[in-house]
Amino acid sequence: MSLKWYILTRILLAIPMFFILLLLIFVVLRILPGDPVLSMLGGKAPMSVIEAKRHELGYDRPLLNQFGDYLLGVLKGDLGRSALTKRPIADEIADKLPATIELTIFGFIIALVIGIFWGAEATKRHGGILDVTGRVYAIFIYSIPVFWLGMLFQWLFGVKLKWLPIAGRISPLIKPEKITGMYIFDALFTWNLPALKDASLHIILPSVALGLIISSVFLRMVRGNMVLMLSQDFVKAARARGIKENSVIYRHALKNAFVPIMTVMGLQFAALMAGAVLTETTFSWPGIGSYLIEKIRYRDFPAIQGTIAVYAIIVVAISIIVDIMNALVDPRVRY
Amino acid sequence: MRKALFLFLILTLALFVFARDYITIGTTDKIRILDPADCYDYFSSNILQNTMAGLVDYEVGGTEIIPWLAESWNISDDGLVYTFHLRKDAHFMNGHPIDANALKFSFDRVIKLNGDPAFLLSDVIAETRVVDDYTFEVTLQYPFSAFIAVLGYTVAYPVDPAVTPADDFFYDVPIASGPYYIADWERDVQLVLKANPEYFGPKPKTETIVIRFYQNASTLRLALESGEIDVAYRTLDPRDLLILKTDPRYVVYEGQSPAIRELVFNVKMPPYNKVNVRKAIAYAVDRSYIVDDVFAGTVEPLYTLVPIGMWSHLDVMPERNLEKARELLRAEGYSESNPLEIELWYTPSHYGSTEADVVQVLKEAIEETGLVKVDIKYAEWATYIDYFINGYIGAFLLGWYPDYLDPDDYLWPFLSKSGAASMGAFYENALIETMMIQSRAESDVAIRTEINEDVQRVLAIDVPYVPLWQGKQYCVTYPYVKGVVLEPSQIFRYYLLYTEE
């Protein structure tokens, strides 16, 4: 199969996957107990008001019609209006998404740096100090809930040492001009130094907490694959040719160990966006994770559906990109 | 190069020591919508109360209604027609006058758009009329003495007709008419208020107020301790409050709150359709246990629906008496070998993390009779409402937060047929309903008090609800923050706040 065809089939296969997901979330939301209108009005309004509201939001219409409208809307890029705030959901998500992406990027970088370097260094001396501590670290950090680690960081670096802000994305009154919605990049682009400094300080704790948790997965993955690679003939050959050990590890072994690692990285990036939910609530990070939690609490059907649809698009897109990258790196994947 | 480095150092240092000329308030609450026609939650209302003006207001620190946009008003003898004489110096921040036209437009708009709080006006108002530029008249469908109190709520705040859509809600910020205007709002992140130069009332003592939104109580406490906020308002964990109270670095303000909590019975569902069962449980509950053990004394026990501190309040529910409870249960045929088995429902997050402890304490208190087995059940808030409003559950915990400060708002929504149905109690009593309608029509407070007290006595006889406790409100600040007044009306007035080193 040529690369072009591979990419095309991969994208075509993603479409039914996406619609099945939309149908699932639509049905699940309606099977679960909990009336969106009642939770919105809090049981205080008279019955007549509740009925009127239900009608206004279209919840008294047949399910099939509701789903049809929803699908049509999604196809047109219209996710509807939030039942709670009545603002267009696409606008609300567009407000929140940059915060989550920003946090995910920095968390991901931290996880990558720790995971890859520690993983690679650990395999250099199998059973050495870095290897043993790395294994202990990976198990230990993987078993820690991110909110617990987050609160520990907040208490230590925010309250006790007063080095870092504990919540939010930036201090009030110094927001940079909006370009991407990601404050650090916006501050860089507009060369707004106070905002850059402030936003950078704010992102340290949440991204480190998030990055550390994910780094353990990378570390184990890199280490496992590297150990496998180092026993291969080409590594022996490289060593026999007298190539420096660092070069053997990073240029030969790591590069070849990368296909499975890249797949995991892609999946982890998607998982990071989800893991960001807990990190976001802990650090009051106003991203899409906090948004989703808030909307679930109020049974805001359109907003939950919209957010999940966006999540689905991101996860599907990332998995396509990862597959394509794998196919580029290793042509055997295409067949 | 050295010079540049030096300058850089100075600038960085300046950033750190830069003095704040604003007060930062932290909260775990959210803003839903800032359109008075649809705003029906505590914090959104509180922002409107600081940025807009209404016909009437509550006096600072009290529950008495005082003039605001209305300088005075007359009520016709039949209690149906309210005529408001407006002050002539009131403007929106854009310079447009707040006149009778604005009021008529706003009242009609609320009723037409039928938002969440609209029933507060639409259930009672028959007609609105502009008499002249500064005279506004409202005709009611029936005499309703609590109407003036209703006008103190944000639903009755006028909006600028020139810029407000007549047939849709607005989702950004209103044109200010109160002490502050909203200079910046990033949803769930921060809100920046600045003093409104056009406001006719007292000037705010602090030019800028910043509100920061946190996701949970523990982050709010950490934010206070790290100095990120100067004031923590709504809602810290009771245990955190206890710790902060003993810490000299902070000042903990405590005020009365009109929020009450109660146990509700679905009186149509067995075994709660038997009054003896409901009464027995009322005798068995132990309020002091809840107040002291769960809330560490941060709430008050409550023996009626009308809160402590409000006129007409009368303690009617019995003190704990296990013997009486056993007697009533035996009369219904229950015994040690044939105990009454009940399900007690609660919702875990809506009323805070203490709710699970409350229900456990209640279970133990009721089971102490030896004649009842209590099975604890729970459901998330959205599901919970679904269950009680459809009558699926028989004994459950609920809370009430008033829309207007009048005993009527603690009696009518609970004991009228329609009100009781929306609480999941399904209680009906024609006599009590007639009494309440009488009280609503009466403008003499002494007579209304008498009627309201009688209504509460019937509550103790029929026991569709067991009132349990009344909340207190708390605000924690650093000592340099002054001017905090925790009002019985729950209006937190930012314009009174100032700092003093």
Interface residues (C-beta under 8 A of the other chain):
Chain A: L32 P33 G34 D35 P36 L38 S39 M40 L41 G42 G43 K44 A45 P46 M47 V49 A52 L84 T85 K86 R87 E92 D95 M151 Q154 W155 G158 V159 K162 P165 I166 A167 G168 R169 P172 L173 K175 P194 K197 E280 T281 T282 F283 S284 P286 S290 Y291 E294 R297 Y298 R299
Chain B: T12 L15 Y22 T24 K30 R32 I33 D38 Y40 N114 D116 A118 F119 D123 F169 Y171 D184 E186 R187 D188 V189 Q190 V192 T208 V210 R212 F213 Y214 Q215 N216 S218 T219 L222 A223 E225 S226 G227 E228 S349 A379 E380 W381 A382 T383 I385 D386 Y387 F388 I389 L398 D403 P413 S418 A421 S422 M423 G424
